[in-house]
Amino acid sequence: MFDFVHKHKRLLQLVLGLMIVPPFAFWGIQWTQRDIGGPDTVARVGREKITEQEFGEALRQQQDRMRQLLGRNYNAALMDSPAMRSELLDGMISQRLLAEFAVRGNVAVSGEQLRDAITSIPAFQEDGKFSGTRYETLLRGEGYTPASFEASVRRDLMLQQVTGALSDSGIASKAVAQRLARLQQQQREVAEYVVAADPKAPQAQPKPEAVRAYYDQNPAQFQVPEQISVEYVVLDQDALTAGEQVDPAEVKSYYDQNVAKFGEPEQRQASHILLAYKPNATDADKAKVRAKAEQVLAEVRKAPGSFAALAKKYSEDPGSAAKGGDLGWFARGVMVPQFEDAVFKMKPNQVSGLVESDFGVHIIRLTGIRPAKVRPFEQVRAQIESDLKRQHAARRFPEAAESFSNTVYEQPDSLKPAADKFHVQIRRAEGVTRQSAPVQLLNQPRVLSALFSEDVITNHRNSEAVEAGPGAIVAARLIEHKPASQRPFEAVKADIERQLARREAHAIAAKRGEERLAELKKGSAGAVPFGPVKSISRDKPAGLAPAAVSRIFSADAASLPTYVGVEVPAGFAVYRISKVVDTDPDEARQRAVQTELGRANGELEFRSFLTGLREDVGVEVNRKALENKQQ
């Protein structure tokens, strides 16, 4: 379990982060930048500071998240670019502004909302259901307590309420939506004639002097970048953990002193029938729901064995109704208080009276009880041992990192002393350039800079030990160096000839196509052998190139037939538009378009709101500190 946590730590953070706030809540808002002083302050939002340490940690977490998502496609240089860092800071500023607004506006998150958010996270589930034991184990492995984690989720949900209320407030005109939907569904009947570009045609062949001139005028296209092959060693917490030894007495002592952590609280399984309150229900509305619930309860008591069938028939809880009302197993602290209090007072197979909560009226049947118990030592010994090893390794890492760095520096002619001392493998990477490396750990600007330093390239010494990510340090040495060079003319001559031939062939096709188009517009319709007529729309282009579809639907169709031409991958295409078919969109299509327009308007309003918050609260960015972080 702890191995799982370690390997998926950043993935867990990503799951939590992505479920909280819409992307545009973070990106694209540009803030005024000026020197606000304070070397450790990157930005100031009102009275609050964003320190270099906070910014650096956020940057590392973002890079780790993107590395998890992109895998081998991860580009370290792109993820550490000035634009990316500026966007990240914009996002942190936006969060601070929204948090302050939420506090001032008394935005609250109910216990039920918090419970639903946490129990829906797949990382905390077993067999599709929330597991309290798994939840506590994962949090403990991440260094959270339930209280601190829940406070963090509650804060993020609070921000989600604010952003959702603002971004969903966009309104789009029904008339505009109807017109746009009508345009999207419009069909045009067209026939196509293509003047093919033939790169093999004699007139398309470039002259030898043109080929040579292209080579001479575009040397950058034919550069082979400087490359190196290196061997490297990595010291990380996994390596230290593997070498840790834990005294069995310490494992037993930890268990004895923390036995409560290994307890499994009493769990109960229940089913319910929910008669839900509508949002903003009045007292009269609630009275009607209670009256209906009394009738359903009477049916349940007449036939307790039919509870599941009655739940499928009456329950308005979409998550459990189809399962006969089954809510699975849960401990205290998961359900809303009224529901929970009732369940933990019931006996097996007992049916409750009416239990009222903020959601509506519940009729509950208790279906099972798992008594509280403490997991025996033998069952958790391996887990404790793994946890203690990781704790020891984490405490030892700063000292080990310094020793690793010293060993690499003091014995600069080989990585073997460091590898032997810390029991790590010497690995190899080839085809490393100043911009990228085939190994993700090396594919970071600070590491690449160390690999191409004078000490490594010229003096053939070990590189300095460089932080390659949270809890990982890497050092390398040169195996082979290939300076940048230009491919010889003879090696690329054929490629240039083909490129110039394709270019000339398209130019010839475009010229001929324009001539045919001019003839058609003058009335010489018989001059072009068009293909069969086909009906296209913006949504169903029938295989036509996007540029062709755009040109066809932007053409003035007041007088038909009309003709348009456009360059396409095959050459130059001429289209005859002979008919326009307008259809009225159905209600569902019109609503979908109106929703999209409203969302777009809501995003604009949200950006405007953030700008207003910035002016109200006051945002300042320390350009000097931000530039320092970018170096």
Secondary structure per residue as TSV (DSSP state, phi and psi in degrees):
chain	resnum	aa	ss	phi	psi
A	1	M	-	360.0	-44.5
A	2	F	H	-68.5	-32.5
A	3	D	H	-61.9	-41.2
A	4	F	H	-60.7	-44.6
A	5	V	H	-60.5	-46.2
A	6	H	H	-62.8	-44.7
A	7	K	H	-69.7	-25.7
A	8	H	T	-116.3	19.5
A	9	K	H	-56.1	-53.5
A	10	R	H	-69.9	-30.1
A	11	L	H	-65.1	-39.8
A	12	L	H	-61.8	-43.5
A	13	Q	H	-62.1	-37.8
A	14	L	H	-64.7	-44.3
A	15	V	H	-56.9	-45.3
A	16	L	H	-67.2	-43.4
A	17	G	H	-65.2	-40.6
A	18	L	H	-74.9	-21.0
A	19	M	T	-83.6	-3.9
A	20	I	T	-93.5	-63.3
A	21	V	S	-124.4	138.1
A	22	P	-	-57.5	148.8
A	23	P	G	-57.6	-38.1
A	24	F	G	-73.1	-2.9
A	25	A	G	-71.6	-13.9
A	26	F	T	-114.5	-33.1
A	27	W	S	-107.6	153.0
A	28	G	S	87.1	1.9
A	29	I	-	-96.8	116.9
A	30	Q	-	-95.2	129.5
A	31	W	-	-106.2	149.7
A	32	T	-	-61.9	133.2
A	33	Q	B	-114.2	131.4
A	34	R	-	-155.1	161.8
A	35	D	-	-75.6	113.1
A	36	I	-	-103.4	1.2
A	37	G	-	78.9	170.6
A	38	G	-	81.9	100.7
A	39	P	T	-64.7	-21.3
A	40	D	T	-98.2	7.5
A	41	T	E	-110.5	119.7
A	42	V	E	-86.3	-37.1
A	43	A	E	-154.2	159.8
A	44	R	E	-128.7	127.0
A	45	V	E	-115.9	101.7
A	46	G	T	63.0	-122.6
A	47	R	T	-92.9	-7.4
A	48	E	E	-90.5	146.8
A	49	K	E	-108.2	148.3
A	50	I	E	-108.6	109.4
A	51	T	E	-83.7	164.9
A	52	E	H	-60.6	-36.8
A	53	Q	H	-64.6	-44.3
A	54	E	H	-62.7	-44.6
A	55	F	H	-64.5	-43.7
A	56	G	H	-61.7	-41.4
A	57	E	H	-66.7	-41.1
A	58	A	H	-62.9	-39.1
A	59	L	H	-64.1	-44.0
A	60	R	H	-64.2	-40.9
A	61	Q	H	-64.7	-41.0
A	62	Q	H	-63.6	-43.0
A	63	Q	H	-62.9	-40.1
A	64	D	H	-65.2	-40.5
A	65	R	H	-62.2	-45.8
A	66	M	H	-67.4	-34.1
A	67	R	H	-64.1	-40.5
A	68	Q	H	-63.9	-41.9
A	69	L	H	-70.4	-45.3
A	70	L	H	-90.7	-21.2
A	71	G	G	59.0	-125.7
A	72	R	G	-68.1	-17.9
A	73	N	G	-84.3	0.1
A	74	Y	-	-64.8	130.2
A	75	N	-	-113.3	105.9
A	76	A	H	-62.9	-38.1
A	77	A	H	-63.6	-40.5
A	78	L	H	-66.6	-38.7
A	79	M	H	-75.9	-8.9
A	80	D	T	-121.5	25.7
A	81	S	S	-81.6	159.6
A	82	P	H	-57.0	-38.7
A	83	A	H	-64.4	-42.2
A	84	M	H	-66.4	-39.9
A	85	R	H	-65.8	-39.5
A	86	S	H	-65.0	-40.4
A	87	E	H	-64.4	-40.0
A	88	L	H	-62.1	-44.9
A	89	L	H	-63.5	-39.8
A	90	D	H	-56.7	-41.8
A	91	G	H	-64.9	-40.7
A	92	M	H	-65.3	-39.8
A	93	I	H	-63.5	-44.1
A	94	S	H	-60.0	-41.7
A	95	Q	H	-61.8	-43.1
A	96	R	H	-63.0	-42.8
A	97	L	H	-63.1	-45.8
A	98	L	H	-67.0	-38.1
A	99	A	H	-62.9	-42.8
A	100	E	H	-64.7	-40.4
A	101	F	H	-63.7	-42.0
A	102	A	H	-62.4	-41.4
A	103	V	H	-65.0	-46.0
A	104	R	H	-62.8	-32.8
A	105	G	T	-89.4	6.6
A	106	N	T	56.0	38.2
A	107	V	-	-70.7	130.5
A	108	A	-	-125.3	156.1
A	109	V	-	-121.2	123.9
A	110	S	-	-75.2	161.9
A	111	G	H	-61.7	-33.7
A	112	E	H	-66.9	-42.1
A	113	Q	H	-62.3	-42.3
A	114	L	H	-63.6	-44.5
A	115	R	H	-60.6	-46.5
A	116	D	H	-62.4	-40.4
A	117	A	H	-63.5	-45.0
A	118	I	H	-73.1	-43.9
A	119	T	H	-70.1	-17.1
A	120	S	T	-86.3	-6.8
A	121	I	-	-75.3	120.6
A	122	P	G	-57.3	-32.4
A	123	A	G	-61.6	-22.4
A	124	F	G	-99.3	12.4
A	125	Q	E	-112.9	150.6
A	126	E	E	-128.7	126.5
A	127	D	T	56.2	37.0
A	128	G	T	80.4	4.2
A	129	K	E	-125.6	148.8
A	130	F	E	-61.7	134.7
A	131	S	-	-118.7	116.4
A	132	G	H	-63.1	-37.1
A	133	T	H	-65.9	-45.9
A	134	R	H	-63.0	-39.7
A	135	Y	H	-58.1	-51.6
A	136	E	H	-66.8	-36.5
A	137	T	H	-65.4	-46.4
A	138	L	H	-63.6	-43.2
A	139	L	H	-63.5	-41.9
A	140	R	H	-62.5	-39.5
A	141	G	H	-67.0	-26.8
A	142	E	H	-90.5	-3.5
A	143	G	T	85.7	15.3
A	144	Y	-	-98.4	153.0
A	145	T	-	-100.8	156.4
A	146	P	H	-53.5	-39.0
A	147	A	H	-64.2	-45.0
A	148	S	H	-69.7	-38.2
A	149	F	H	-66.3	-43.8
A	150	E	H	-66.9	-33.2
A	151	A	H	-64.6	-38.8
A	152	S	H	-66.3	-44.7
A	153	V	H	-65.6	-39.7
A	154	R	H	-60.4	-41.1
A	155	R	H	-62.1	-43.6
A	156	D	H	-67.6	-37.8
A	157	L	H	-65.7	-34.5
A	158	M	H	-62.5	-43.2
A	159	L	H	-64.4	-37.3
A	160	Q	H	-63.3	-38.8
A	161	Q	H	-61.1	-43.5
A	162	V	H	-64.9	-50.8
A	163	T	H	-65.2	-39.2
A	164	G	H	-64.1	-43.5
A	165	A	H	-61.8	-37.4
A	166	L	H	-78.2	-46.2
A	167	S	H	-72.3	-25.9
A	168	D	T	-87.1	3.5
A	169	S	T	-89.2	-1.7
A	170	G	-	-65.8	137.7
A	171	I	-	-118.8	135.8
A	172	A	-	-121.1	140.2
A	173	S	-	-64.6	135.2
A	174	K	H	-64.1	-37.0
A	175	A	H	-66.8	-42.1
A	176	V	H	-65.4	-42.9
A	177	A	H	-62.0	-40.3
A	178	Q	H	-64.2	-41.5
A	179	R	H	-66.0	-42.6
A	180	L	H	-65.8	-42.1
A	181	A	H	-62.5	-37.0
A	182	R	H	-64.5	-42.0
A	183	L	H	-66.1	-38.5
A	184	Q	H	-64.3	-32.6
A	185	Q	H	-90.3	-8.9
A	186	Q	-	-58.0	138.4
A	187	Q	E	-114.0	146.4
A	188	R	E	-130.6	134.5
A	189	E	E	-90.4	124.4
A	190	V	E	-134.0	154.7
A	191	A	E	-124.0	146.5
A	192	E	E	-119.3	141.8
A	193	Y	E	-134.3	126.0
A	194	V	E	-115.1	126.3
A	195	V	E	-88.6	106.8
A	196	A	E	-73.1	140.7
A	197	A	-	-87.1	119.7
A	198	D	-	-113.2	97.5
A	199	P	T	-64.0	-16.2
A	200	K	T	-90.4	-5.3
A	201	A	S	-63.6	141.0
A	202	P	G	-54.9	-39.8
A	203	Q	G	-71.6	-11.9
A	204	A	G	-91.2	-9.9
A	205	Q	-	-73.7	129.0
A	206	P	-	-75.5	153.1
A	207	K	-	-78.6	151.0
A	208	P	H	-54.6	-39.2
A	209	E	H	-67.3	-29.6
A	210	A	H	-70.0	-37.9
A	211	V	H	-63.8	-46.4
A	212	R	H	-64.8	-40.1
A	213	A	H	-62.8	-38.8
A	214	Y	H	-63.7	-41.8
A	215	Y	H	-61.9	-43.9
A	216	D	H	-70.0	-32.2
A	217	Q	H	-87.9	-10.9
A	218	N	-	-130.3	56.4
A	219	P	G	-61.7	-30.5
A	220	A	G	-62.8	-29.2
A	221	Q	G	-67.1	-20.7
A	222	F	G	-113.9	18.7
A	223	Q	E	-81.1	134.8
A	224	V	E	-98.0	116.4
A	225	P	-	-66.4	157.5
A	226	E	-	-58.5	135.0
A	227	Q	E	-135.2	150.6
A	228	I	E	-135.9	154.5
A	229	S	E	-111.9	137.8
A	230	V	E	-135.3	158.3
A	231	E	E	-110.9	147.8
A	232	Y	E	-149.0	157.9
A	233	V	E	-127.4	149.8
A	234	V	E	-126.6	129.5
A	235	L	E	-108.7	118.2
A	236	D	E	-139.2	178.2
A	237	Q	H	-66.1	-31.1
A	238	D	H	-61.7	-43.0
A	239	A	H	-63.4	-42.7
A	240	L	H	-67.8	-39.8
A	241	T	H	-62.1	-40.0
A	242	A	H	-60.9	-31.2
A	243	G	H	-91.8	-1.6
A	244	E	-	-76.9	143.4
A	245	Q	-	-119.2	135.9
A	246	V	-	-118.7	129.9
A	247	D	-	-66.5	127.6
A	248	P	H	-53.3	-32.2
A	249	A	H	-65.5	-34.4
A	250	E	H	-67.6	-38.2
A	251	V	H	-62.7	-45.9
A	252	K	H	-67.0	-39.0
A	253	S	H	-63.5	-41.1
A	254	Y	H	-61.8	-42.3
A	255	Y	H	-62.0	-46.4
A	256	D	H	-63.5	-36.4
A	257	Q	H	-82.3	-15.6
A	258	N	T	-129.0	34.3
A	259	V	G	-58.8	-29.7
A	260	A	G	-63.3	-28.5
A	261	K	G	-67.5	-22.7
A	262	F	G	-102.9	13.3
A	263	G	E	-84.0	149.1
A	264	E	E	-110.0	114.8
A	265	P	-	-66.4	161.7
A	266	E	-	-57.7	136.1
A	267	Q	E	-122.2	150.1
A	268	R	E	-133.0	148.2
A	269	Q	E	-112.9	133.9
A	270	A	E	-143.9	158.4
A	271	S	E	-120.2	154.0
A	272	H	E	-145.9	159.5
A	273	I	E	-115.0	121.3
A	274	L	E	-108.8	123.8
A	275	L	E	-102.6	106.0
A	276	A	E	-84.5	147.4
A	277	Y	-	-83.9	139.5
A	278	K	-	-76.7	155.8
A	279	P	T	-56.7	139.3
A	280	N	T	60.1	32.1
A	281	A	-	-65.6	140.2
A	282	T	-	-83.7	171.7
A	283	D	H	-60.4	-36.8
A	284	A	H	-66.5	-41.3
A	285	D	H	-60.8	-44.1
A	286	K	H	-65.9	-35.0
A	287	A	H	-63.0	-38.8
A	288	K	H	-64.9	-39.9
A	289	V	H	-64.4	-42.6
A	290	R	H	-63.9	-37.9
A	291	A	H	-64.0	-42.3
A	292	K	H	-66.0	-38.5
A	293	A	H	-62.8	-36.1
A	294	E	H	-61.6	-40.1
A	295	Q	H	-65.7	-42.0
A	296	V	H	-66.1	-40.9
A	297	L	H	-61.0	-38.2
A	298	A	H	-62.6	-40.3
A	299	E	H	-64.3	-41.1
A	300	V	H	-62.2	-43.1
A	301	R	H	-70.4	-26.1
A	302	K	H	-72.3	-32.8
A	303	A	-	-140.4	74.5
A	304	P	G	-57.3	-30.0
A	305	G	G	-70.2	-12.4
A	306	S	G	-97.9	18.1
A	307	F	H	-56.3	-45.9
A	308	A	H	-61.9	-44.0
A	309	A	H	-64.7	-39.8
A	310	L	H	-68.8	-33.2
A	311	A	H	-64.0	-44.5
A	312	K	H	-61.8	-32.2
A	313	K	H	-80.0	-41.7
A	314	Y	H	-109.4	-28.6
A	315	S	-	-65.1	139.4
A	316	E	-	-107.9	20.8
A	317	D	-	-93.9	106.8
A	318	P	T	-63.8	-23.1
A	319	G	T	-78.7	-24.0
A	320	S	T	-125.2	-16.0
A	321	A	G	-57.8	-45.2
A	322	A	G	-65.7	-20.0
A	323	K	G	-98.6	22.2
A	324	G	T	71.7	22.8
A	325	G	T	86.4	1.4
A	326	D	E	-66.2	127.3
A	327	L	E	-105.3	-0.5
A	328	G	E	76.4	-168.9
A	329	W	E	-90.1	141.6
A	330	F	E	-154.9	153.0
A	331	A	-	-103.5	178.7
A	332	R	T	-63.8	149.0
A	333	G	T	93.9	1.2
A	334	V	S	-104.4	-44.6
A	335	M	S	-89.5	168.9
A	336	V	-	-65.3	150.4
A	337	P	H	-55.1	-45.6
A	338	Q	H	-61.0	-43.9
A	339	F	H	-65.4	-46.6
A	340	E	H	-63.6	-44.1
A	341	D	H	-58.9	-40.6
A	342	A	H	-67.2	-46.2
A	343	V	H	-61.5	-43.0
A	344	F	T	-80.8	4.6
A	345	K	T	-106.8	-8.2
A	346	M	-	-87.1	163.4
A	347	K	-	-104.6	157.9
A	348	P	T	-53.2	136.5
A	349	N	T	69.2	3.0
A	350	Q	-	-73.8	143.7
A	351	V	E	-107.6	131.6
A	352	S	E	-77.7	172.8
A	353	G	E	-80.8	-159.2
A	354	L	E	-77.5	127.3
A	355	V	E	-116.6	119.1
A	356	E	E	-100.7	136.4
A	357	S	E	-136.1	-176.3
A	358	D	T	-63.6	-21.2
A	359	F	T	-85.1	-24.5
A	360	G	E	150.3	-148.0
A	361	V	E	-112.7	128.4
A	362	H	E	-107.8	143.4
A	363	I	E	-117.0	121.6
A	364	I	E	-116.8	142.5
A	365	R	E	-126.6	122.4
A	366	L	E	-82.7	124.7
A	367	T	E	-111.7	-10.8
A	368	G	E	-170.9	155.1
A	369	I	E	-135.1	130.1
A	370	R	E	-114.1	111.0
A	371	P	-	-62.5	155.4
A	372	A	-	-65.0	145.1
A	373	K	E	-154.3	161.6
A	374	V	E	-105.6	128.9
A	375	R	-	-67.6	131.8
A	376	P	-	-64.8	155.2
A	377	F	H	-55.6	-44.5
A	378	E	H	-61.6	-29.5
A	379	Q	H	-73.6	-27.4
A	380	V	H	-114.1	1.1
A	381	R	H	-58.5	-47.2
A	382	A	H	-62.7	-36.9
A	383	Q	H	-65.5	-44.2
A	384	I	H	-65.1	-43.0
A	385	E	H	-60.5	-44.7
A	386	S	H	-62.3	-41.9
A	387	D	H	-64.0	-43.5
A	388	L	H	-66.9	-38.8
A	389	K	H	-59.4	-44.0
A	390	R	H	-67.5	-38.1
A	391	Q	H	-63.6	-44.5
A	392	H	H	-62.0	-42.8
A	393	A	H	-64.1	-40.2
A	394	A	H	-64.0	-40.5
A	395	R	H	-68.8	-33.5
A	396	R	H	-84.4	-13.3
A	397	F	H	-60.8	-47.3
A	398	P	H	-56.5	-44.0
A	399	E	H	-66.9	-42.1
A	400	A	H	-64.8	-38.0
A	401	A	H	-63.5	-40.7
A	402	E	H	-66.0	-41.7
A	403	S	H	-65.5	-40.4
A	404	F	H	-60.2	-47.3
A	405	S	H	-61.4	-42.8
A	406	N	H	-64.5	-40.9
A	407	T	H	-63.8	-44.3
A	408	V	H	-62.3	-38.9
A	409	Y	H	-75.6	-42.6
A	410	E	H	-76.1	-22.5
A	411	Q	S	-123.1	73.2
A	412	P	T	-75.2	-6.9
A	413	D	T	-94.0	0.7
A	414	S	-	-163.1	149.6
A	415	L	S	-94.4	-6.7
A	416	K	H	-61.9	-41.8
A	417	P	H	-56.9	-42.3
A	418	A	H	-68.7	-40.2
A	419	A	H	-62.9	-43.6
A	420	D	H	-67.9	-42.0
A	421	K	H	-64.4	-38.6
A	422	F	H	-107.6	8.5
A	423	H	T	56.1	47.3
A	424	V	-	-118.2	157.2
A	425	Q	-	-86.4	142.3
A	426	I	-	-86.5	121.1
A	427	R	E	-109.3	172.7
A	428	R	E	-133.9	143.2
A	429	A	E	-137.0	134.6
A	430	E	E	-119.7	159.1
A	431	G	E	70.6	33.5
A	432	V	E	-85.0	128.9
A	433	T	-	-114.1	176.2
A	434	R	S	-68.2	-17.3
A	435	Q	S	-101.4	-25.2
A	436	S	-	-157.5	163.7
A	437	A	-	-139.6	148.6
A	438	P	S	-73.4	-11.3
A	439	V	S	-106.8	125.2
A	440	Q	T	-57.2	-38.3
A	441	L	T	-61.8	-32.5
A	442	L	T	-89.7	-13.3
A	443	N	-	-84.0	56.1
A	444	Q	S	-138.3	142.2
A	445	P	H	-52.8	-44.1
A	446	R	H	-67.1	-34.2
A	447	V	H	-73.8	-45.0
A	448	L	H	-61.2	-37.6
A	449	S	H	-61.4	-41.3
A	450	A	H	-67.5	-37.2
A	451	L	H	-67.2	-30.9
A	452	F	T	-101.7	20.0
A	453	S	S	-72.9	163.2
A	454	E	H	-62.1	-38.4
A	455	D	H	-57.0	-39.3
A	456	V	H	-81.0	-50.0
A	457	I	H	-75.0	-46.6
A	458	T	T	-92.3	-44.6
A	459	N	S	-91.3	-8.1
A	460	H	-	57.1	42.3
A	461	R	-	-106.2	167.4
A	462	N	-	-59.6	148.2
A	463	S	-	-73.0	164.5
A	464	E	-	-66.4	156.0
A	465	A	-	-76.4	123.1
A	466	V	E	-120.8	139.9
A	467	E	E	-68.7	120.7
A	468	A	E	-106.2	5.2
A	469	G	E	158.4	174.4
A	470	P	T	-57.5	119.0
A	471	G	T	68.5	30.7
A	472	A	E	-144.1	129.5
A	473	I	E	-126.0	137.1
A	474	V	E	-128.0	144.3
A	475	A	E	-135.0	148.5
A	476	A	E	-143.3	167.5
A	477	R	E	-145.3	155.7
A	478	L	E	-75.5	137.8
A	479	I	E	-107.0	-45.8
A	480	E	E	-148.6	142.8
A	481	H	E	-126.7	126.0
A	482	K	E	-118.2	108.6
A	483	P	-	-62.5	159.1
A	484	A	-	-61.2	144.1
A	485	S	E	-149.7	165.1
A	486	Q	E	-107.9	133.2
A	487	R	-	-64.2	137.5
A	488	P	-	-65.5	153.2
A	489	F	H	-55.4	-44.4
A	490	E	H	-63.0	-29.4
A	491	A	H	-73.5	-25.3
A	492	V	H	-114.4	-0.7
A	493	K	H	-55.4	-48.1
A	494	A	H	-62.7	-39.9
A	495	D	H	-62.4	-42.4
A	496	I	H	-64.7	-42.5
A	497	E	H	-58.6	-44.7
A	498	R	H	-65.3	-40.8
A	499	Q	H	-63.0	-46.6
A	500	L	H	-67.9	-34.5
A	501	A	H	-65.5	-41.9
A	502	R	H	-62.8	-42.1
A	503	R	H	-62.3	-45.8
A	504	E	H	-67.7	-38.3
A	505	A	H	-61.5	-40.5
A	506	H	H	-67.8	-37.0
A	507	A	H	-64.0	-42.0
A	508	I	H	-64.0	-44.5
A	509	A	H	-62.6	-41.4
A	510	A	H	-62.9	-41.2
A	511	K	H	-63.1	-46.4
A	512	R	H	-65.6	-39.5
A	513	G	H	-63.9	-41.2
A	514	E	H	-63.1	-36.2
A	515	E	H	-65.1	-43.8
A	516	R	H	-63.7	-40.4
A	517	L	H	-63.0	-42.3
A	518	A	H	-62.2	-39.9
A	519	E	H	-62.9	-43.3
A	520	L	H	-62.2	-43.2
A	521	K	H	-66.6	-21.3
A	522	K	T	-86.9	-5.3
A	523	G	T	108.3	3.8
A	524	S	-	-88.3	69.1
A	525	A	G	-65.1	-28.4
A	526	G	G	-77.8	-3.1
A	527	A	G	-76.4	-12.6
A	528	V	S	-126.3	124.5
A	529	P	-	-84.6	85.6
A	530	F	-	-68.5	154.1
A	531	G	-	-80.9	-172.5
A	532	P	-	-65.2	151.4
A	533	V	-	-74.1	137.3
A	534	K	E	-138.4	151.7
A	535	S	E	-97.4	129.4
A	536	I	E	-128.7	158.8
A	537	S	E	-137.2	173.1
A	538	R	S	-63.6	-34.6
A	539	D	S	-81.0	-28.3
A	540	K	-	-126.6	84.4
A	541	P	-	-79.8	0.1
A	542	A	T	55.3	37.7
A	543	G	T	84.6	0.9
A	544	L	-	-74.7	150.5
A	545	A	-	-65.0	147.2
A	546	P	H	-53.6	-40.4
A	547	A	H	-62.1	-36.2
A	548	A	H	-69.0	-43.5
A	549	V	H	-61.4	-43.9
A	550	S	H	-60.7	-43.1
A	551	R	H	-68.0	-39.8
A	552	I	H	-63.6	-44.0
A	553	F	H	-83.4	-10.1
A	554	S	H	-92.8	-6.1
A	555	A	S	-72.7	144.7
A	556	D	-	-73.0	116.2
A	557	A	-	-104.2	22.9
A	558	A	S	-65.5	-32.7
A	559	S	S	-126.8	119.6
A	560	L	S	-115.0	149.8
A	561	P	S	-74.8	156.9
A	562	T	E	-131.1	160.1
A	563	Y	E	-128.8	142.5
A	564	V	E	-138.2	156.8
A	565	G	E	-134.3	152.1
A	566	V	E	-158.3	145.1
A	567	E	E	-73.6	133.7
A	568	V	E	-129.0	166.2
A	569	P	T	-53.1	-33.5
A	570	A	T	-80.5	-15.3
A	571	G	E	153.4	-114.6
A	572	F	E	-133.7	125.7
A	573	A	E	-108.0	136.1
A	574	V	E	-112.7	132.8
A	575	Y	E	-121.4	136.8
A	576	R	E	-104.2	118.8
A	577	I	E	-97.4	115.2
A	578	S	E	-109.1	-16.6
A	579	K	E	-157.5	144.0
A	580	V	E	-120.1	127.4
A	581	V	E	-117.8	114.7
A	582	D	-	-100.9	135.6
A	583	T	-	-129.0	146.6
A	584	D	-	-78.4	128.9
A	585	P	-	-67.6	147.3
A	586	D	-	-73.4	170.2
A	587	E	H	-62.5	-38.2
A	588	A	H	-65.4	-43.4
A	589	R	H	-64.7	-41.8
A	590	Q	H	-64.2	-40.3
A	591	R	H	-65.4	-39.3
A	592	A	H	-63.0	-43.6
A	593	V	H	-65.6	-41.0
A	594	Q	H	-64.0	-37.7
A	595	T	H	-63.7	-44.8
A	596	E	H	-62.7	-43.0
A	597	L	H	-63.7	-41.0
A	598	G	H	-63.6	-39.6
A	599	R	H	-64.3	-41.6
A	600	A	H	-63.5	-42.5
A	601	N	H	-65.1	-38.0
A	602	G	H	-62.7	-38.0
A	603	E	H	-65.3	-40.8
A	604	L	H	-62.7	-41.6
A	605	E	H	-65.2	-37.9
A	606	F	H	-63.4	-44.2
A	607	R	H	-61.5	-41.1
A	608	S	H	-63.9	-37.9
A	609	F	H	-63.2	-44.2
A	610	L	H	-61.7	-40.1
A	611	T	H	-61.6	-41.3
A	612	G	H	-64.8	-39.9
A	613	L	H	-60.9	-42.8
A	614	R	H	-58.1	-44.4
A	615	E	H	-68.2	-34.0
A	616	D	H	-73.6	-46.5
A	617	V	H	-82.5	-39.8
A	618	G	-	95.5	115.6
A	619	V	E	-125.5	129.5
A	620	E	E	-132.6	141.2
A	621	V	E	-118.6	131.4
A	622	N	-	-83.8	97.3
A	623	R	H	-60.1	-38.7
A	624	K	H	-64.2	-43.5
A	625	A	H	-67.3	-39.4
A	626	L	H	-65.5	-40.5
A	627	E	H	-63.8	-36.9
A	628	N	H	-63.4	-38.6
A	629	K	H	-68.6	-24.1
A	630	Q	H	-85.2	-8.2
A	631	Q	-	-83.8	360.0
